């Protein structure tokens, strides 16, 4: 096929994108490269970009992005088509054409980029400017000892749409020539000197959000099951889970940093736990080196272990909380609860943790594992190695067996026993997050309802248990609160024991 002769180039970008926290980024990068005796050339330029789409966002709906870029007297139009973003690694086709004006001309792009339901002529007539990105780009063109060439670009500026603005502080590692490992090696080096986190949104995606004033991602919207394709092999199911799990984790981090709260931080911890659980489920299919990633995940889960108690304390001390009216009978108890609450890290501490070298390296390790396993499955595909369905059935049965055995030991469980059940119950729910999507929706949801009620009841019981612990620290705990707490626990235990009986009696949903 012969394309329009104005079409200059098509490339597939392979780049790592990170958001930068902190100052003096340029100086730190140059100093590090010089210290490591890494060869590079350096330049700066000012880039002005205008992004276009139709009023009904035809391009956006097809995962395409159209911009016109001015660099001094040079004007270039670019369209990016659907690609892939995993763990901050962006890969998508890009088409570039030099033009004379700042109005894009779609006919200069090759016809193959358009979908059957798209008319470039119609889109051309409807095009409007939505937002601008203007930034200074500092570029280091780096050649490593193996001959790999990487372009390191630091962009500093802003995205604007009407009267709305958002700052840009981004670091991009783009592979110019050679092996992808060169990107990872350079990123690892800079983790030690810069506070970074993976950038999961392009400038265009951020611009669209700014233009439409979209709300931040609701974590409940991204919740769901990881494995849902019954035809997958066990190996490919895990590989897919790595990609999805890493994406979910990074979205939860982004949600926390945009609007810090204990609730969003709980989601970060939950996504870490979900990823780690995948390494436990598929341990028999992983090497000893691959399983080391599980230890890294455990480290950060441990650092965030305080979050669950903090959530309970927040509920207890909140003036609009369910229990606050009862607790107001004792100011001493309220103050004791507030003291406990102040022991936990603040938002700045958490931000530093999420931008730390070790946390970045962990995410990069997961990304590298995903890429290596994806490549292996492409180059050396195995014939249906094992039955994923049989694997899922066995894992779900195993997770519930531990739980049922503990609950069946006693006909009536007490407060401390239910709280002890929270760990095996959580592990079982994580197994479900990975594998329950492979089975009938109606049967699965019916099975899960009493178990979810049980989980919610134990959460409430945990809050009451914290009240009891704090009451025991008081010299003269108010009798009214003690009586209320005891009565509340007693009523909740009756409800939990009834729910436990219903949950245990539920027929399996995973049988074929």
C-alpha positions, 0 to 999 in steps of 0.5 A: 500500500502506498501512503500519502507522501507527506507522511513522515514517520511511524514509530512505536514508542517504548517508554517508561514514564514517571511523575517527579516529586521534589526540586532540582531534578535537572541538576540531580540527573546530570550529576548522577550521570556524570558520577557514573561516567555515563556518556550523554548529550544534553539539550533544552527546548520549549514545546507548545502543544495543542490537542484536538478532538471532536465535541463528541470525542470521537478520537478519545473513544477510539483510544487515539490522541491528536496534537499539533506541536510547535518547536520554534518555527517547526510545526508537527502534527502527531496522532497516537493510536491504541497501545498498552500501558502497564506499570508505567511502561507505555507502548503505542504507535505514533504517526508524525507529519510536518505541517505549515499551519497549526491546524491538523490535516488528517488526510496526511496520515495513512488510511490504515489508522482509521477504524471502520466506523470512523470518517476522517473527513467528518472528523476533520470538519468537527475538530476543535481545540480542547487543551494545551500543554506547554513545557520546558523539555530537558533531554539527555541522549544516553549511550550505555556500555552495551551500545543501547541508546535511551532518551531521558526527557524531563518535562516541566510546565503545565496543562491548561484548558480554559481557566483550569491548570495542572502542573507537569513534572514528568520524567520519560525514559524512551528506548531509541535503540537496543534492549528494553533492559536499558530503560530499567537500568537507567530508571533503577539508577535514578530511583536512588536520587529522585522521588518518583512514582509511575505515571499511568496517564499520558499528558493527553489523558490528564488534559481530557480529565481537566477539560471535562473536569472528571472526578477522580477514579472511584476505587469501587469502579475498578474492583472486580475479578482478575481471572475471567477467561476460562480458555487461559492456561495457568501460566497466562492467567498469572501473567495477565494477573500481574498486569491487572494487579500492577495497574490496579495498585498504581491507580489506587496510589494515584487516588490516594495522592490526589485525595489522601485519606485512610480509605484510599490508603486501605485500597493501596494496601488491599491491592498490594495484598492481592498481588502478593496472594497471586504469588502464593496461588501460583507458587508452583509455577514460579522460580525461586527468584520470581517468588522473591517479589512476594517478600518485597510485597510483604515488606510494604504490606507490613509497613501499612499494617497500622491502617486497619486500626487507624480506620477503626479509630477514625470512625470512633473519634469522628463526631459524625461516627456511628459510636461517637454519641455513646462515647461522648459520655467519657471525654477521657476515653475520647482523648485516649482514642485520639492519642492512639490515632496520633501514633500513626504516620501522616500523609507526608510520611506515606507520600515519601514511602510511595515515592521511595526507591525501594517501592519503585524498584518493587513495581519495576520488578513486577513489570519486568516479570510481566514482560519476560513471561509475556515474551516467553509465552509468545516465543515458546507457547505451551499446549494448554499446560494445565486446566485453569478451571481445575486449578481454580477449583482446588485453590478455592476449596483449599482456601475455604477448608481452612476457614470452615475448619476453624469455624466448625470447631466451636458451635458458638464463636466469641469475640476474640475468635471472630477477630482471629478469623479475619485473616483466613477470611481475608485470604479466602476473599483474595483467592476469590478476587483472583479466581472466582470470576471464572464461574457462574455469576449468579451462583458465585454472588449468592454464595458470597453474600453471607460471607461478605456479611460476616466480614462486615460484622467482624469489622464492626466487632473489631471497632468494639474490641478497640473500645474495650482495650481503651476502656481497660486502660482507664482507672474508672471506666464509665459504667454506662459505656461498659454496659453499652459496649458489652451489650453491643458485642453480645448482640453482634455475636448473636448475629454473626453466629447466625450468619456463620451458619448460613455461610457454611451451608452455602452450596459450592459455586465452583462445581462444573 
